[in-house]
Amino acid sequence: MEYLLTTSSLTKQYGKQLAVNHVDMHIKKGDIYGLIGRNGAGKTTILKMISGLAKPTQGSYSFYSDNESLSQCRIGTLIEAPGVYQNFSAKENIKLKCIAAGIKDKNEVNRLIELVGLQNAGSKKVKKFSLVMKQRLGIALALVGNPELMILDEPINGLDPQGIVEIRSIIEKLNKENGITFIISSHILEELSKIATRYGIIEKGTMIKELSVDELSNEGSERIVLMTDNNPKAIEILTQMNISKFKAVDEKEIHIFERFQDTGDITMELALNGVKTIQIYLNNDDLENYYLKLTGGNKNV
């Protein structure tokens, strides 16, 4: 399994406040890794430590290429508001960043402008940009130096629906066409679920769970949850009923991924064969509901 970045017991403490508590993260090369958590959960602090903008109190992080450890990795960051010169144009801002990075290719500025879709901005000063244009510029600045990893902190926060679609499109394009790995923090879970390939769920500075899209699908897709007093016998009966899409979760619980309208028939057939149904219900969690369930439910929102 080829990781680009892992963290080991990554911890940050400010005085007596433990902002990040022994976090282990595993980001695969090519991931769009969604870092999920409410405001104050520790997402930004984690991203700052990985970016080298904050020093861990304890723990470490490591970069890899072809499974070999690297001393460093090319990282682009957009954490909080992009640092720009308000009276300069987008091109002027990017040109200054290129100069600071020692990039002499004269075509680089135009390449980045086109990558993020700011070619029509012309000589307009940044202070006159819309919020989505500023986010585009922030991403362009983060792309200076051809990073392998992009770290974006709440990149769609405050954007209107059209702006969200535009930024999402840029991220998908950079990931698929340029092979850039992303870590994106967000609390807008519906939008994050449209592009993320893996998730890390943070609560009160602690990593609650990491899971892939497929694992989330197994956890959160529509299913019948069945609990009986005799699961081995129940599995035999389900098979006899030509139900094949199911998974035995443990000794008492089975998840069934088909025949959602047939719960009555299932319980009847089980009863006829001497198997007691303890509980049966239809579950259809999405990412938001799954997150709420892991972190304590709606009472904590």
N, C-alpha and C positions, 0 to 999 in steps of 0.2 A: 504494500500500500504506500503510494508516494505522497508524502506530506510536504508542503511548502513551509509550514509553520506549525510549531507546537509550543505550548506553554506548560510549565511544570510548577505547580503550587504558587502561581503568580499572586502576589499579595501587595496591597498598598494600604498603609495606615497613616492617618493624619492626626497626630496627637493620640487621643484615646479612641478616635473614630476609625473603625475598620471598614474602609471603602470597598476593598476587593479582598476576598478571603480564599486563598489557596485555590486559584482557578486553573484547571487543566483544559486547554483547548487543542483541537486537532483540525487544522485546515488543510485540505487536500489541494494539490495543484489543479487549477481550473475551477475550483469552487466559487460559487457566489454564496458566501457564508452569512446567514442572517443572525445577527446578535440581538436577541430579543430581551426586553426588560422594561419595566416602568421607569419613569423619571426618577433619578437618584439610585437606581439599582447598581450602578458601577460601570455601565457600558463605556462612557467616555473615558473614564480613568483607565480601563483596560486598553482602549485604543491608544491612549497617550503613551502608555508604557511600551506597547509593541512598536510604536512609531519612534521611540527614543525621546519623547517630549516630557516624560516623567520617569523617575528612577524607582524601580520596585523596592519595596521595603524588604521583601523576601521572595524567593523563587526566581525563575528564569524563563527565557524564551529562546527558541532555536529555529534557525532557518535551514532548509535543505534543498539540494538540487540533485536529482537522480539518486535520492536516498543517502547522499553524502552531506555531512554537516557543512554549513557555510558560516564564515565569520560575519557576513552581512548580506543583505538582500536589498535590491532596488525597490524602494517603497515610495508611493505617492499618497499624500494625505489631504483630506478635506475634513478638518475637525473644527466644529463651531463655524463662525463666519470666515469666508476666504479673505486672506490678507491681500488687499489690492490698493492701488493708488486711484482714488476716486476721480481725479481730474485727468486721468490718462484713459486712452482707449483700450479695448481688449488686446489688440495687437501689441500696443506699447507695453502693457503689463506682462504679456507672455515673453516679449523680447527681453525685458529686464531679467525675468526669471532664467531665461536661456543663457544670458550673459553671466549671471551669477553661478550657473551650473557648469560654465565652461563649454557650452554648446555653440559651435561656430557655423553649423549648417544653416544657411540663409533660408532654406525652404522649410525649416522646422516650425516656424511661427505659423505659416499658412497651413501646414499639415495639421497642426493642432486646432487651429481655428475651424477647419473643415470637419475634423473628427467630432467636435462638439456642436457643430451647426451654428457657428457665430459669424459665418462669412458675410452675412447681410448687415452686421452691426456697424461696419465702416469705421468712421472716426468718432462715433458717438462716445461721449465720456461715460465711464462706468457709473458715476453718480446718477445718471439718467436711465440706467438699466432697470428692467423689471427683475423681480426676485428670481425667476427661472433663468434669466440671462446671466445673473450673477452666479447662480449655481453651475451653469454651463462653463463660465469662465473659471470658477474654482476647480472644476474637474480638469479643464485644460491645463491649468497651472500645476495640478497634481500629476499630470501626465508628462511633464517635462522630465527628460532623462530616461524615458521608456521603462517605467516601473514594471516589475513582475507582480507586485502586490499593490492593490489600491485599498486604502482604508477610508471609508466615508461614514461620517457621523451624522445621522439623521438628514440625509441628503434631500428628502422630499418634504421635510417639515415646513409647513406654512405655504406650500405650493397649492395652486388651484388644480382641479382634475386634469386639465390639459397639460399643465406644467409637470405633474406627476408622470403622465404618460411619456412626455418628452425625455425626462431624466431616466426613466426606466428603459426606454429604447436605447439611449446612449450606453447605459451599463451593459445591456444585453449584447449590443454590437461589439463593445470593447472586449467583453468576455469571449464571445464566439469567434470573432474575426482576428482579434489581437492576442488571444490567449491569456488575458490578464485575469488573475485571481482577485476576488473582491471579498472584503469583510465590510458589511453594511450594518450599522446599528439602526434600529427603528422601533417605534411603538405602534406604527401603523401596520398592523399585522396582515390585513387583507392585501395591501399592495406588496408587501414583502413576500408573501406567499406566491405571487405571480412570477417571481424571478429567482428566488433562492433555491439552491440545490441541497444545502445543509443548514441546520439551525443549532444555535447554542442559546439556551434559556437561562437568563441570569435573574436571580432574586436576592435582594439584600446582600449583594457582593459575592454571592456563591453561585457556581455553576450547578444548576438543578439537573440539566440533561442536555446531551447532544444527540441529534438524530438527523438522518437523511430524509429526503422527500418520500422515498419508498417506505421508510420506517414510520414516518408521520401518517402515510396513507394507511398502513396497517393499524396504527393506533387510532386514527381519527376518521377513517372512511366509514360509510354506512354499513352497519352490521347488526345482526341479531346477537345479543348477549344472552347465553343460555347457561344456567347453573342447575345442576342435578345432584342427586344423591348417589349416582352411579355413572360416571362419565364413560368408562370403557364400554358399558352396555349401550349408553346413549349414542356413542360414535357408531356402533354397529347398526343401530336403528336408523340413524341419519344416512348411512351408506345404503341401506336397504331402500330408503326413500329417494334414492338417486341424488342426494345432496352431497356434492364433492368439494365445494368451496368452503371449507371450515378449518379452524385451527384450535387445538386443545391448548389453552393458555396455562392451565394448571390442573390440579386434581378435580376441581369442582366447576371450572368455567370453560366454556367453549364459545368461540366467535364464529358465526355463520355469515358468509358474504354473498348470499343469494336467497331467493324465495322469501323476500321480506314481507309478503302478504300472507304467508302460510304459518304464522306463529301458532295459530289455533290448531292446525293440522299436526304440527310438530308436537305440541304438548299432548294432544289426543293419542298420537301414535306411541309416545313415550309411556303414557299412562296404561295403554292396552298391553304394553310389554313389561309392566311392573317397575318402571323408572319414574321416580318422583321429580317433578319440576319444582325446584326451590325458587327460581326467579327466571323470567324471560322478558326482554324488552328490546326495542329498537334504538340503536345509538347512531347518531350522525354528527360527530364532532368535526368542526373545522379547526384551523390553526388557532384562532382566537379562543374558542372554547377549550381546546386542549391546553393552551397556555394558562387559562384561568383555572382549570382543574389542577394543574401542576402547582400553581402558586397560591392556591387557597380559595379560588373561586371569586364570584362577584362581590363578596363581602369585603374584599381587600382593594377593590378598584376605586 
